[in-house]
Amino acid sequence: MFSIVLPSPKHIKTLLSTQQAGTASRMKLRLKGFGLLLLLVLLALCSTIDVCDAARRGKHWRPRSSPSSSLLKRKGKTKKGSSHRQHGSSRPSPKQPVSPPPGPGAGKGYQTPYQPSPNAPPGPSPQPSPAKGNGHQSPKSPPPSCGKGNQPPPQPPPATSEGAVFNVVDFGAKGDGVSDDTKAFQAAWAAACKQGASTVLVPSELEFLVGPISFSGPYCKPNILFQLEGTILAPTNAKAWGSGLLQWLEFTKLNGLSIQGSGTINGRGQQWWTYSDPNDDEDDDTYNQELERMPQVKPTALRFYGSSNVVVAGITIVNSSQCHLKFDNCQGVLVHDLTISSPENSLNTDGIHLQNSKDVSIHHTNLACGDDCISIQTGCSNIYIHNVNCGPGHGISIGGLGRDNTKACVSNVTVRDVNMFRTMTGVRIKTWQGGIGLVQDVRFSNIQVSEVQTPIMIDQFYCDKRTCTNQTSAVAVSGVQYENIRGTFTIKPVHLACSDSSPCSGITLTGVQLKPVQVPHYHLNNPFCWQAFGELFTPTIPPVACLQIGKPAGNNVQSYHDIC
């Protein structure tokens, strides 16, 4: 018989404990396997959803652009602005102005100006003043004579590019330098005028013969860009000018106009200038016959009238028959990286002419002409000129003012960091006898002169005729600062000729160091003063002992607002 042996209770308890331990162990293994599976799932999700990048975005992190998108941004690609394929096209970002070549005097006392970003504000330049290059420490400048004076004017907004491009070639321009392209320019302008925020393109490597033309508003939409890359030529036949015109290329009553590029405006003024070249041995009878047929009234090459927020940058203007660039009744003008050039003996060919214009900035520009590099006329205020090369020419002038007994007012003019080479005068104020008005708050600072006939001049007896009638009244001159005017002169270092009835007041000299250079046929003279009052803040070379210290007797100088 078989016997059944039953386990003892203690043995049964041991078996149960062993089974429970195995079950727990298997549960732990299952949990570990489940956790590992969950981890694998999370890793798979991370490969498709960039958790790290999302975290970075939470901390204002910006994803890097692809190379192609960066390239597009640099090239300034914009949206299409016109559906007319024939004349309008997608407008690229306008070319930045190309740095102009050095002026005609490069290598002869010129310093190539620092080239800023085209849209940089014309604030004080980081370039050291020309005077500091000589090892001299600039003395402390006197305070401005007016609390408002000597502040850079507000600048017009930079040119933008958002509309269509109207290429003059698409409108029929030949660009061969012979065919008359005037109508094509008029048509391209009319199309851009209607579009607004658009570009008129004058393409490179072509020469366009264009007659007298007016690109006018006020019905044009604002912010038109005139992109000049080619060359515009003036007509040389007398018939194109009729009985005489005051301007050749004129822009009137526009807002936000910009002319920029690396192109050239050639006035071909040789047909108007009444001079003969001693080096030319050719028979010039043909030239003289052509000259006789030209009208006596000579046109300005490029004129702006009644416009605001105007920019002229990068272009070159050469050989105008009279003024090269003129601003009349304009407000908010910016001129930079410009080159103007005409022969020294081309009569009345001012570089830049300002009249009745406010808030004007001119900088990093090369000017060489047969008259004033820059001429500032009546009605101008808040004029800021810096980093300019001038020469040959007549220097930078305020005036002549008060001609034919007229009223003239100019205020808040700053001219600084300028190089002048072989000019007739350096910085000058000139007024006619018999006029009324006031020139006030003028600062000439850091002017480097080289072989300039008379670097510093105030002339209240200005006369460009053989004789002028003596008259009592005069345009008053007050608050003129001369700081760090240094270099060489060939005739006279300082000429301050002021009116008996309206003496000059508030004339200050600081750091003036001018040394003579003997030039054949020139006679050197000492400083000259007449009825000029002010103060010497530092000793001058040579001594300007003729300046009367203090204020004129009576001190009855009226304020600018009272007179003007």
Stockholm file with secondary structure:
# STOCKHOLM 1.0

chainA/1-564         MFSIVLPSPKHIKTLLSTQQAGTASRMKLRLKGFGLLLLLVLLALCSTIDVCDAARRGKHWRPRSSPSSSLLKRKGKTKKGSSHRQHGSSRPSPKQPVSPPPGPGAGKGYQTPYQPSPNAPPGPSPQPSPAKGNGHQSPKSPPPSCGKGNQPPPQPPPATSEGAVFNVVDFGAKGDGVSDDTKAFQAAWAAACKQGASTVLVPSELEFLVGPISFSGPYCKPNILFQLEGTILAPTNAKAWGSGLLQWLEFTKLNGLSIQGSGTINGRGQQWWTYSDPNDDEDDDTYNQELERMPQVKPTALRFYGSSNVVVAGITIVNSSQCHLKFDNCQGVLVHDLTISSPENSLNTDGIHLQNSKDVSIHHTNLACGDDCISIQTGCSNIYIHNVNCGPGHGISIGGLGRDNTKACVSNVTVRDVNMFRTMTGVRIKTWQGGIGLVQDVRFSNIQVSEVQTPIMIDQFYCDKRTCTNQTSAVAVSGVQYENIRGTFTIKPVHLACSDSSPCSGITLTGVQLKPVQVPHYHLNNPFCWQAFGELFTPTIPPVACLQIGKPAGNNVQSYHDIC
#=GR chainA/1-564 SS CCCCCCCCHHHHHHHHHHHHHHHHHHHHHHHHHHHHHHHHHHHHHHHHSCHHHHHHHTTTCCCCCCHHHHHHHHHTCCCCCCSCTTTEECCCCCCCCCCCCCCTTTTTTCCCCCCCCTTSCCCCCSSCCGGGGGTCCCCCCCCCSSTTCSCCCCCCCCCCCCSCEEEGGGGTCCCEEEEECHHHHHHHHHHHHHHCSCEEEECTTCEEECCSEEEECSSSCSCCEEEECSEEECCCSGGGGTTCCSEEEEEESCBSCEEESSCEEECCGGGTCCCCCTTCCSCCHHHHHHHHHSCSSCCEEEEEESCEEEEEESCEEECCSSCSEEEESCEEEEEESCEEECCTTSTTCCSEEEESCEEEEEEEEEEECSSCSEEECTTEEEEEEEEEEECSBSCEEEEEECGGGCEEEEEEEEEEEEEEESBSEEEEEEECBTCEEEEEEEEEEEEEEEEESEEEEEETTCCSSSCCCCCSCBCEEEEEEEEEEEEEESSCSEEEECCSSSCEEEEEEESCEEEECCCTTCCCCCCEEESEEEEESSCCBSCCTTSEESCCTTCCCCCHHHHC
#=GC SS_cons         CCCCCCCCHHHHHHHHHHHHHHHHHHHHHHHHHHHHHHHHHHHHHHHHSCHHHHHHHTTTCCCCCCHHHHHHHHHTCCCCCCSCTTTEECCCCCCCCCCCCCCTTTTTTCCCCCCCCTTSCCCCCSSCCGGGGGTCCCCCCCCCSSTTCSCCCCCCCCCCCCSCEEEGGGGTCCCEEEEECHHHHHHHHHHHHHHCSCEEEECTTCEEECCSEEEECSSSCSCCEEEECSEEECCCSGGGGTTCCSEEEEEESCBSCEEESSCEEECCGGGTCCCCCTTCCSCCHHHHHHHHHSCSSCCEEEEEESCEEEEEESCEEECCSSCSEEEESCEEEEEESCEEECCTTSTTCCSEEEESCEEEEEEEEEEECSSCSEEECTTEEEEEEEEEEECSBSCEEEEEECGGGCEEEEEEEEEEEEEEESBSEEEEEEECBTCEEEEEEEEEEEEEEEEESEEEEEETTCCSSSCCCCCSCBCEEEEEEEEEEEEEESSCSEEEECCSSSCEEEEEEESCEEEECCCTTCCCCCCEEESEEEEESSCCBSCCTTSEESCCTTCCCCCHHHHC
//
